[in-house]
Structure formats: structure tokens, C-alpha cells
Amino acid sequence: MAKPHTLVVMNADSYRAHFDDDRLDRLGALVALGDPAVVDELDSTAARARLATAEVLVTSWGAPALTAERLRHAPALRAVFHGAGSVRTLVTDEVWRRGITVTSAADANAIPTAEFTLAAIVFAGKKVPFIAADPVAAQRAWGGVNGYGDLSNYRRTVGIVGFSRVGRRVLRLLRNLDAECLVADPYADPEAVTATGGTLVSLTDLLCRSEILSLHAPELPSTRHMIGAAELALLPDHATVVNTARGSLVDSAALAAECGSGRLFAILDVTDPEPLPPGDPLRSVPNVLLTPHLAGSLGSEVLRLTDHTLDELARWTAGEPLRTEITPQAFALNA
């Protein structure tokens, strides 16, 4: 069987992160690569010439959206293997109309995101980032830190908003703590939540009880600012908001007001917009720790995404069932 003609579409930094010599060799063993083998756009004459014969696209960060106009120049395209998480900025309605197969490495990308989230939850339990940044508290003797609430990770109540890939992994990791885990997700199966270590409750119930709130919902029009002033007001005093999902899930102004008052704390790996503009209140509030989108795959973790993508590509070329194919229905609900 002839190898499928394949074009790699991603920016130069992504390509260097994804492909070392061994992984390039493996890609070459699975597919036929033309010249150029890699492009970072699909509108030039050279890129369109390659697109004209491409049966497969291997994509990642920096790949442009697969619009109807671009797909018009890809009559042979049958599959897209995305070597990163969300395909929301890549896939369009025309992809589904054409019946093009789409896979993603979102499952692999969920691993470091969940690990980062667990670390944030554990640090939040003892308010580590905030005490370390407090010049007075940091110099106090053992046991002399006041004003931060109960400093403990024993039998804390953690609220997980979104029974997503990352949300499920975080729940599994939290089994190592003696924590009560609540889950709010209108689409989640209660039995699946229970089997993963959580209890499915309403969002209101979760907010009223959670000492640590961890967000894992997708970015959709219906989830924008789902955590606003009214929702934040339900959280107990000294609760910490952890967001490693999407910044738009939270009303930033409302969160800045709550944290600025000293009532709540926040660990934010994502913001809206991203990055925050200079002078944004969240940049100066002492009860907020900002990190620049570190939770997802970085460094050697990107190679895990490549391995995942090549595994799926190998299954596809062998005619085997795919494990991470994205359907239009799943696309409508996931990040």
C-alpha cells in the first residue's frame, strides 16, 4: 500500500519542539513527505502546490484555520492529525462537511496540565504562593502565620468545574489526598464521576462548599464568565480559585475585586485577555499568582504529544480504529 502524501503544518518553533531525529524517521516511515515537508502557512503558491496532493496534514501550534477556501486547494485531503490540544482554531464547518478525519493529542496534553493543577491545589491548601510573597508572613516563626485561613491539605473540599479530560485526570490525582471532590458538569454521567472519585453536584452547591475551586470547562459562548461576581460570592472566605483551563471562564474584574478585598485567592495560569495588559488589576493584587500558560505541554512534554500523534497516524495507515478521533458532536462541547 502506498504511503499517504503528507504535509506538516506548524510554525518553526513547534516543529523543532515536536520532531527530533528519531521522530522524523518514524514519520518518514509512515508517510510520504514532499518538498517542502513543512510549512507554516497554506496560502502561498508553494504551500498550495503541496496542499494539492496532500492526503494527510500533521498540525500543531501555528497552523492556520482550515477554511473552505484553503480546503478548496486540498482535494485529496482525508485526515488531520493535530499534535496539540484544542482544534477549535483549526477546524471549521467545511472540515466536517468534507468528512475529513480529525484527531488531537488533547489526551496527552491533559497529563502535564493535570499535574500542574494538582501542584497548584496542594500549594493552595497551605497558601504557599501568597505567604511566600508576603514579606511579613514569610519572616514569621513556624505556626505564626495568620489571616490566610486554615492551612491544610487534609479533608479539604475541592470543586472541579468540568468533567473534562483534565478534570478527570485531576480527580484521579486527588485520590492521593484525603480530599472531598465535588464535580459540576451538566453533561457528566453521575456513575462515571463517582467511579473517578468525585460527587456530582450543582454548580451552586459546589461553589458554596469548595475551599479550592479548580476550573476545567471548555471555552464556549455558554461558559464565558460562568464564574462571575455572584458565583464568586458563594465561595467560602479564604477559598482559592485555580484556573488552568481558559481565562474567559472567569469574570476577571469580579475576581480582582474579591482577591483585592483579601477574601479570596487565585492561581491563574490563563487569563482573559492573554497576556493581561499592563495595569490590569490582577497584576497587582497580592492574593493572585499569575503564571504564563505553563500548565500545558512544554519542553520534553511536547515529545509526548508527537508520540501520541504518530501512534494515531500509525493506526490510521494500518486501517485500525483511532483512539482520539474528534467528532462534530464532541467538537461542539469540548475545548
C-alpha positions in Angstrom: 0.0 0.0 0.0 1.4 3.4 -1.0 2.2 5.8 1.8 -0.2 8.7 2.1 1.2 12.1 0.8 1.6 14.2 3.9 2.3 17.8 4.8 3.4 19.1 8.2 1.8 22.4 9.0 3.1 24.3 12.1 5.4 27.1 13.0 9.1 26.7 13.2 9.3 26.6 17.0 6.6 24.0 17.1 8.4 21.8 14.5 11.6 22.0 16.5 9.9 21.0 19.7 7.9 18.2 18.1 10.4 16.4 15.9 13.8 15.1 16.9 15.7 12.8 14.5 14.0 9.6 15.8 10.5 11.0 15.4 11.3 12.4 12.0 12.5 8.9 11.0 9.3 7.4 12.3 7.1 10.0 10.5 9.0 9.2 7.3 8.4 5.5 7.7 4.7 6.1 7.9 4.0 8.7 5.2 5.4 10.2 2.1 6.8 13.7 2.7 7.3 16.0 -0.2 9.4 19.2 -0.6 8.9 21.3 1.4 7.8 18.8 4.0 6.9 21.5 6.5 5.0 24.8 6.0 3.7 27.4 8.4 1.0 28.8 6.1 -1.3 27.5 3.4 -1.8 30.5 1.1 1.5 30.8 -0.8 1.9 29.3 -4.2 4.4 26.7 -2.8 2.2 25.7 0.1 -0.8 25.3 -2.2 1.2 23.2 -4.6 2.0 20.8 -1.7 -1.6 21.1 -0.4 -2.9 20.0 -3.8 -1.7 16.4 -3.3 -1.8 16.1 0.5 -3.9 13.3 1.9 -2.8 13.9 5.5 -1.9 17.1 7.5 0.1 16.8 10.6 -0.6 20.0 12.5 0.3 21.8 15.7 0.6 25.3 17.2 0.8 27.9 14.4 -1.3 26.0 11.9 -3.8 28.3 10.2 -7.5 27.6 10.2 -8.7 25.1 7.6 -11.2 27.4 5.9 -13.3 26.5 2.9 -11.0 28.5 0.7 -7.9 26.7 1.9 -9.6 23.3 1.7 -10.6 24.1 -1.9 -6.9 23.7 -2.7 -6.8 20.3 -0.9 -9.0 18.0 -2.9 -7.3 14.8 -1.7 -7.2 15.6 2.0 -8.6 12.8 4.1 -7.2 13.3 7.6 -5.8 15.8 10.0 -3.6 14.7 12.9 -3.2 17.5 15.4 -0.2 17.3 17.6 -1.5 19.6 20.3 -4.7 20.0 22.4 -7.7 22.0 21.2 -8.6 22.1 17.5 -11.0 24.9 17.9 -8.9 27.5 16.0 -8.0 24.9 13.3 -11.2 23.1 12.4 -14.1 24.7 10.5 -17.5 23.6 9.4 -16.0 22.8 6.0 -13.8 20.1 7.6 -16.9 18.3 8.9 -18.8 18.8 5.6 -16.0 17.1 3.7 -15.9 14.2 6.1 -12.2 14.7 6.9 -11.0 12.7 9.9 -9.6 14.8 12.8 -7.6 13.6 15.8 -6.0 15.5 18.6 -3.3 15.0 21.2 -5.5 16.6 23.8 -5.4 13.4 26.0 -1.6 13.6 26.1 -1.7 17.3 26.7 -4.0 16.8 29.7 -1.3 14.9 31.6 1.0 17.9 32.4 -2.0 20.2 32.8 -3.5 17.9 35.5 -0.1 17.6 37.2 0.3 21.3 37.3 -3.2 21.7 38.6 -2.6 19.2 41.4 0.5 21.1 42.4 -1.5 24.3 42.4 -4.2 22.7 44.6 -1.7 21.4 47.1 0.1 24.8 47.3 -3.3 26.5 47.6 -4.1 24.3 50.6 -1.3 26.0 52.6 -1.4 29.3 50.7 2.2 28.8 49.7 2.5 31.3 46.9 0.8 34.1 48.9 2.7 33.6 52.1 5.9 33.4 50.2 5.1 36.8 48.6 4.1 38.4 51.9 7.3 40.0 53.3 5.9 40.0 56.8 4.3 36.5 56.8 7.4 34.9 55.2 9.6 36.0 58.1 7.3 34.8 60.9 8.2 31.8 63.0 6.6 28.4 62.4 2.9 28.4 63.1 2.8 32.2 63.3 1.0 32.9 60.0 -2.4 34.4 60.4 -5.0 35.8 58.0 -4.8 33.1 55.4 -7.5 30.7 56.8 -6.9 27.0 57.6 -3.5 26.0 56.2 -4.0 22.3 55.4 -4.5 19.7 52.7 -6.3 17.3 54.9 -10.0 16.7 54.2 -10.3 19.9 52.1 -13.2 20.2 49.8 -12.1 20.7 46.2 -14.6 21.7 43.5 -13.9 20.6 39.9 -15.9 22.5 37.3 -15.9 20.5 34.1 -15.6 16.7 33.9 -13.3 17.1 31.0 -10.0 15.2 30.1 -8.1 17.4 32.5 -10.9 17.4 35.1 -11.0 13.6 35.2 -7.2 13.4 35.5 -7.2 15.9 38.3 -9.8 13.8 40.1 -7.7 10.7 39.8 -4.6 12.5 41.1 -6.6 13.9 44.1 -7.2 10.3 45.2 -3.7 10.6 46.8 -5.1 13.3 49.1 -7.8 12.9 51.7 -10.0 15.4 49.9 -13.7 15.6 49.2 -14.0 16.2 45.5 -17.2 17.8 44.1 -17.9 17.9 40.4 -20.2 20.3 38.4 -20.9 19.4 34.8 -24.3 19.4 33.1 -23.2 16.6 30.7 -21.4 14.3 33.1 -22.6 10.8 34.0 -23.0 10.6 37.8 -21.7 7.0 37.8 -18.6 8.0 35.9 -18.0 10.8 38.2 -18.3 8.5 41.3 -16.0 5.9 39.7 -13.4 8.6 39.2 -13.6 9.7 42.8 -16.0 12.6 42.8 -19.5 13.5 43.7 -21.7 15.2 41.0 -23.5 18.3 42.4 -24.9 21.5 41.1 -22.6 24.4 40.4 -24.2 26.4 43.2 -23.8 23.6 45.7 -20.2 23.2 44.6 -19.4 26.8 45.0 -20.9 27.1 48.5 -18.8 24.2 49.7 -15.5 24.4 47.9 -12.3 25.6 49.7 -10.4 25.2 46.4 -12.2 25.8 43.1 -10.5 24.3 40.0 -11.8 25.1 36.6 -11.7 22.6 33.7 -14.7 23.7 31.5 -14.4 24.3 27.7 -14.3 27.8 26.2 -17.8 28.2 24.7 -20.2 31.1 24.4 -22.2 29.5 27.1 -19.3 29.2 29.5 -18.0 32.8 29.2 -17.9 34.4 32.6 -19.7 31.4 34.1 -17.8 32.3 37.3 -18.9 35.9 37.8 -19.4 38.1 40.8 -22.5 36.2 42.0 -20.7 32.9 41.8 -17.5 34.1 43.5 -19.6 35.5 46.3 -20.8 32.0 47.1 -17.3 30.7 47.8 -16.2 30.5 51.5 -13.8 33.0 52.9 -10.2 32.2 52.1 -11.1 30.0 49.1 -8.7 29.7 46.2 -9.7 29.8 42.5 -7.3 27.7 40.3 -7.7 28.2 36.6 -5.7 26.1 34.2 -8.4 26.0 31.5 -9.5 29.2 29.8 -9.3 32.7 31.1 -12.7 33.6 29.7 -14.5 31.3 32.2 -14.0 33.9 34.9 -15.1 37.5 35.1 -11.6 39.0 35.7 -12.9 42.2 37.2 -15.0 40.4 39.7 -12.2 38.1 40.7 -9.8 41.0 41.1 -12.3 42.7 43.4 -12.7 39.6 45.6 -9.0 39.0 45.8 -8.2 42.6 46.3 -10.5 42.6 49.3 -8.5 39.8 50.8 -11.4 37.4 50.9 -10.3 35.1 48.1 -7.1 33.9 46.5 -6.3 32.8 42.9 -3.7 30.8 41.0 -4.2 31.7 37.3 -2.3 30.0 34.5 -4.7 31.5 32.0 -6.3 34.9 31.8 -8.6 36.9 29.6 -7.1 38.5 27.6 -3.8 36.6 27.5 -1.5 38.2 28.4 -3.1 40.7 30.7 -2.4 44.3 29.7 -0.1 46.4 31.8 -2.0 47.9 34.7 -4.7 45.2 34.9 -5.8 44.9 38.5 -5.0 41.1 38.6 -1.3 42.0 38.0 -1.1 44.0 41.3 -3.4 42.2 43.6 -1.3 40.4 46.3 -3.7 37.4 46.6 -3.2 36.4 43.0 -0.4 34.3 41.5 -0.1 34.6 37.7 1.8 32.1 35.6 2.2 32.5 31.8 0.4 29.4 30.5 2.8 26.9 31.9 0.4 24.1 32.7 0.2 22.6 29.2 3.0 20.7 27.4 6.4 22.4 27.3 9.9 21.2 26.7 10.2 17.4 26.6 6.5 17.1 27.3 5.9 18.1 23.7 7.6 14.9 22.5 4.8 13.0 24.3 2.3 14.9 22.0 4.3 13.8 19.0 4.4 10.2 20.1 0.7 10.3 20.6 0.1 11.8 17.2 2.4 9.3 15.4 0.7 6.4 17.2 -2.7 7.6 15.8 -1.2 8.1 12.4 0.2 4.6 12.5 -3.2 3.2 13.4 -4.8 5.1 10.6 -2.3 4.0 7.9 -2.8 0.4 9.1 -6.6 0.7 8.9 -7.0 0.3 12.7 -9.6 2.1 14.8 -8.5 5.5 16.1 -8.5 6.3 19.8 -8.8 10.1 19.8 -10.9 10.9 16.8 -12.9 14.1 17.2 -16.5 14.0 16.1 -18.5 17.1 15.2 -20.7 16.4 18.3 -17.6 16.3 20.6 -16.2 19.4 18.9 -19.3 21.3 19.9 -18.9 20.6 23.6 -15.1 20.3 24.1 -12.3 22.9 24.4 
